[in-house]
Structures are given as C-alpha cells and as structure tokens.
Amino acid sequence: MASVLIMHGPNLNMLGSREPDVYGKMTLTELNLKLVEVGKGLGFDVIAFQSNHEGILIDRIQQANNSEAGVVINPGGYTHTSVALRDAIAAIPIPVVEVHMSNIFAREEFRHKSFISPVCKGSIAGFGWYSYILGLYALADILAG
C-alpha cells in the first residue's frame, strides 16, 4: 500500500484550542485519526507530521520524495512567507496539494498571497478540517492518473 504524507505547519498542533471560531474544535490528533481512516479507504497509508519549524518541514518534504507517493500540506503561516518551503516543494516530482482550514482569501490582506500554491497541483481552502479530506481525495485522484 502506498503511503501519503499529511504535513501540518506551525501552530496546527494547537487545533481545538487555537481560535476555535476560525479553526474549529477538533484536535490535531482527532483530525489525523480521520485522515488515516479516509486514507485506508482510498488504499493509502497516511503518515501525519507536524512541525512549527520551517527547516524541519523542508527536511520532511525532501524525505517524502523518497518515501511517499504524494503530500497534502497545510503550511500555516509559512504559506505567505516561505520561499524556502516553496522551493523544497518545487524540487520534488511527487504531487503536492495545498490545504487551508480557513478561507485565506476572506481573511487579512497579507494572507491572500501564497508562495506555495504555484508549485502545488492545487489548493483547497475554507472548509475547516474537511479541507484535508478534500485534499486527500484530490491527491488520490491525481495519483490514479
């Protein structure tokens, strides 16, 4: 069974308690359990990974190139600031789908620009935790060809 990587960027470890009016009340652990379940139904082993550190996220993206079929990533605040994360995604040939729980285009102006989107197969935003599920389905469709 192929594996796919779900990457959670900075502050997503605080899901459930961080701004629940924006991000909901589901914890990261609860979200990951749902993603593992959906992944099994799609024929994937889901590997979940979270870090608050840009370099660690970059290292894991590079590692994914050798171990996973694709990536679903929520880069968090790095979406709007990290050329280095963008370059790491651009450097790997496996498909990457960007997801955001909130609608970044309905928020502050600085959140409207994503450095990540142009190097991803697609972006999904604004559906809360379900954005990840949609991202996983999109990745499965991409990998099915």
N, C-alpha and C positions, 0 to 999 in steps of 0.2 A: 504494500500500500504506500503510495507516495505521501510525502509529508509537505505541509504548507506552514509557513511561519506567519503568526499574527504578532505584529510589533506595536507595542503601546509606548508612546513617548512620555515626556515629562509631565508629572502631576497626575497621570492617569491611574497611578497606584492609589490615589485618594478618591476614586469613584465611590459614590454612595454618600460621602460626607462633603465633598467639594462642590459648592454651588449646585445643590440638587435641583434648583429651578431651571438650570441650564443643562446639566448632565444626568439628571435622574437620580434615583436612589439605589440602583443596582451597583453592587461592589464589583471590583475587578475580578475577584475570584468567581463570583456568580456569572459574570459575563464570559469568562474563559471556559467555565463548565458548559455553558450553552454553545459556545463555538466548537468545543470538542465534540459535542453531541451532533451538531449540524454537520461538521466535517466528516464524521463517521458515515452519516447518511449519504454524503457525496463521494465516499470512498477515499477520504484523506485522513491521515494522522495530523492533527492540529497541534502545533507547538506554539505556545504563547510565551512572549518575552516582553518585559517592561524595563525601561531604564530612564532615569532622569538625566543621564549624561550623554551628550552628543557623541563623543568618541566611542563610547560603548555601543551605541546604536549603529554607528558606522561600521565598527568591527563585526557586529552581528549580521549586518546586511552583506558584507563581504563573505562571511562564513556561509550564509544562506545560499550563495551562488554554487557552493559545492555540496550542499546537503538537502535543500528543499526545492520543490517544483515551482514555487511562487511565493509571493509575500502580499499580505494585506497589512498596510501600515497606517496608523494614526500618529503622525509626527508631533501632535500637540503644538505648542508654541513654536517649535522649530520649523513648522510649515512656512512661517512668514520671515524667517531669519537665516536659515541654514543653507548656504551654498554648498558646504561640505557634505551635508546629508544628501542634497540633490545630486552632487557629483558621484557619491557612492552608489546611488540608485541607477544613475545613468551608466555606470561602469559595469553593471551586471546584465547578462542577457535574459535572465528569468523575468517573467511578468510581475509587476508590482501594481497593486490597486490602492489608491489613497482613500482613506475614510475619515470622516469627522462626525462626531455626535451632534454638534450644534451646526446650524446653518451659518457658516463663516461669512457669507455674503449679507446676512441680516444683522451682523454684529458691527463692532467698531471698524472704522475705515482701514486701519492697519492690518486687519485680518482678511481683507479682500484679496490680497496678493499671496499666492502660493508659489514658492520656489520649487515645490515638489511636483505639483500637477503636470508640468510639461514633460516630465520624464517617466510618468506613470501611464499605464494603459487606460486608466480612467479614474474619476473621483466621485465619491458619494458623500453627501453631507446633509445634515439636518434631520435625520431620522432617529436620533438618540442611539441607544445600544443597538437598535436594529440596523443601523448603518453598517456595522461589522458583518451582520448576517448577509446583507445585500452584497457587501464586498466579497464575502466568501463565495456566494453564488456566482458573482461576476467572474471571479478568478477561476472557478470550476469550469465555467463556460469557455473562458479563454484557453484554458489548458486542454479542453476537449477538442479544440480546433474548430 
